[in-house]
Amino acid sequence: MQLYSSFQDDLSLLEQRFDNIKQSYLPAIATSLWDFNESLVIVQLQGIVDLPDIKYVKIFNDYDYQAQLGNADIEVKKYVEYPVMYGDNLVGKLEVYADYQDIYQHLYQQAGFILTSEFIKIFLLVFFIVIIVNKLITKHLFIITKFAQQLDSQHLEQELILENRYEQKDELDFLVDAINSMRLNLKDEIGKLEEAENALLALNGELEAKVYDRTSKLADSNEQLQQSVDDLTLAKDKIVQSEKMASLGQLVAGVAHEVNTPLGICVTSITALKEKVVELQRSIDDEKLTKSFLVDTLHLLTEYQEIIERSLVKSVNLIRSFKSVAVEQHSDPEVVVPLAKHIRDVVNTVKTMFKQKNYNIKLDLDDELNVLTFPSAWNQVITNFLVNSHIHGFDGIKEGEITISLAEKNGFITLLYTDNGKGIPEEVKNKIFEPFVTTKRGQGGSGLGLNIVFNLIDAKLGGTVELLQVEQGVCFKVKVPINIANENTSLIGTG
């Protein structure tokens, strides 16, 4: 505000200078022009230029006279043109130009003076404030800080006191009272903590004794539990082995029954053939052999030979299928097999157990699929699926349909096993692959069939098995990663 007021004052002085030029210089210049006194005109113009803030003047008339003084390149802030009159005659015109450089310079000087004086005032004020604050506040704050830093459980008895205080309390006195109150509260709380710590130590002693006693009992219980787990594992292994042997026994019985039939036919045919040979020999010995008798006998012998050959071939196929299935799982190596043919052999062998029922078994298999795998694992998986369908799915049902499909896609074998039997009850669907889960408890069911399937597929074949939702019956999906056999790999299990 002070600088603005000074600026306005300088502008007023500049206006007064222009008025002074009009009143004082203009009549003298008119006389000099009338008398054509050029040197005097120059002196008068110099007087105008020497005035503060006037930087440039110019005079001219209609008689081609012109004179100018000063700097014509100034930044013009004010310009006035005066007519030069001598009496009633116009003898010329005077132009006066001014800028604010002197005004600004004056303001700069005044601003510097103001800033310097104000800085000195503020410095003195701050100096005295610091002295007063240090005496009245900072010194006491330092005492309070030092007291707080030294405050611990060993110095709670010492009270904080500030010296040379006024009778009327202020904020520092309130702070001192709060610190002293906090000191007393800490003292009480530390006493309570010490009592609680002593009680806790006593309780810890009691707890350690109880923990030792409980640990000893828990160790005994763990030993008993481990023994129970070992016994249960041993029992489970025995049951699994018994289950495998029972399944193998059923296969043996079925295969034996199937083999007995063609072998019986062979024995009957050989007996009849032997009788015909004896009759033929007798006719030769008695010299009663006729052509018609010889032709009939040879015809019968040919029929008997064909019957015996068909029966023996059927027996050989049954024994070969049984041999490919009934291999000890743990000794079975990983070999390259034509998996579709292998599954057909398993189905042909296992279905001998189902002679009392009429099952339609549909096979949709990829015959070109030769894989490096464990044949016995697939034997057990297919066998358990078929036996489960027979025992559970078609319990009380004489006819049924079973579908087995096998395909390879994206490096995985996918096997779908489906039957249209009774299905699996809802209460056991979520735990069907757990051990000892069966719907025929006490009726010969062990609950290990699907658990064995799960373990074989997961651990040995490295795949997954899941139960899919179908409208009727069951559908199991087996997905196993494979190694496809190349053309140079010899196939095992084709003989």
Secondary structure, DSSP 8 states (H G I E B T S, - for coil): -HHHHHHHHHHHHHHHHHHHIIIIIHHHHHHHHHTT-HHHHHHHHHHHHTSTTEEEEEEE-TTS-EEEEE-TTS--SEEEEEEEEETTEEEEEEEEEE-SHHHHHHHHHHHHHHHHHHHHHHHHHHHHHHHHHIIIIIHHHHHHHHHHHH-STTSTTS----SS--SS--HHHHHHHHHHHHHHHHHHHHHHHHHHHHHHHHHHHHHHHHHHHHHHHHHHHHHHHHHHHHHHHHHHHHHHHHHHHHHHHHHHHHHHHHHHHHHHHHHHHHHHHHHHHHHHHHHHHTT---HHHHHHHHHHHHHHHHHHHHHHHHHHHHHHHHHHHS--GGG---EEEEHHHHHHHHHHHHGGGGTTSEEEEEEE--TT-EEEE-HHHHHHHHHHHHHHIIIIITTT-SEEEEEEEEEEETTEEEEEEEE-SS---HHHHTTTTSTT--S-TTTT--S-HHHHHHHIIIIIS--EEEEE--SSSEEEEEEEE--B--TTS--SS--
